[in-house]
Amino acid sequence: MKNILITLLLIISFLTTKAQDYLPIAVEDANWLIYATESDGLPPFNDYYFGYKIKGDTIINSIDYKKVYYQSYERRPSDEGPETLPLTFKTLRLFGAIRDDIPNKKVYGIQFCDEVQNQTDCPCDIEFLMYDFSMEINDLYIGQCITEGAAYFLQDIQQEFIFGQLRNVQIVQIESPHSKIYEGVGGFSGLFNFVNVFIECFNGPSCLELVHYCVGTNEECLSGFVTLALEENNLETLFSIYPNPVKNILVIENKLNINIKSIKLYDLLGKEIITTNNTSIDTSNLYKGIYILQINTEQGSITKKIIKS
């Protein structure tokens, strides 16, 4: 009898250890906060936040899923004071469903066609494979909507400490740059969209950037995001500066409406060329070359190399 108990304990311990080897995505109260920018390359520029939230259970075709909601946010007026969160929850709508196949390390999703406003590369109203964390190096991503119909392969598997945990990371072979899919979070396609994790947002007129992942209430996650972002080492993540190289108008996206004290542009000799508080800077009269942009805020300063073409 004693040997049987020991054997059972060993089996339970083994199964528990194996379960901990995989970080699921379909977690209650998981939140994805995404910074989005849209423009045609000319002012005015439109930037905003949206996100996804997992909340509650549902059964579809006799299979258990977690509900996925689309969340939108709005910014608070900047004159409400630095102690006020710059973002506030606005709307919530049911978007789809998601489930983990934990033994096989796969993630499946369903988009609800009636609820999808922006068509993505994922199908609607049928289950599709979102992520497969059992893949090995050189395996092809087949039947996954992250690849926009192209055949990409898994180039490498690494580990990174991100969003509070050490996670396995799939490095997807694409033209440039190599994209990453994070276990428990997603990445290349976010939850249902094309989303980059910590990739500089502007190499073109628009992008989606996953800036925060959190498990908790909306208030807890927004507060955690602001606290993290306002640390000195992360201040640069609060601004997108584009285009770079710039020909005429340099735009500074102030993602959280942080109070900017001044914006200065210097040449390489340290001479101050421009001083302003305007987040759109006319560089059309500048000579071609390299300049240094300095953004001074109440939380500190950041500098960025700017190329005038």
Secondary structure, 3 states (H helix, E strand, C coil): CHHHHHHHHHHHHHHHHHHHCCCCCCCCCEEEEEEEEECCCCCCCEEEEEEEEEEEEEEECCEEEEEEEEEEEEECCHHHCCCCCCEEEEEEEEEEEEEEEHHHCEEEEEECHHHCCCCCCCCECCCEEEEECCCCCCCECCCEHHHCCCCCEEEEEEEEEECCEEEEEEEECCCCCCEEEECCCEECEECCCCEEECCCCCCCCCEEEEEEEEECCHHHHHHHHHHHHCCHHHHHHHEEEECCCECCEEEEEECCCCCEEEEEEEECCCCEEEEECCCEEECCCCCCEEEEEEEEECCEEEEEEEEEC
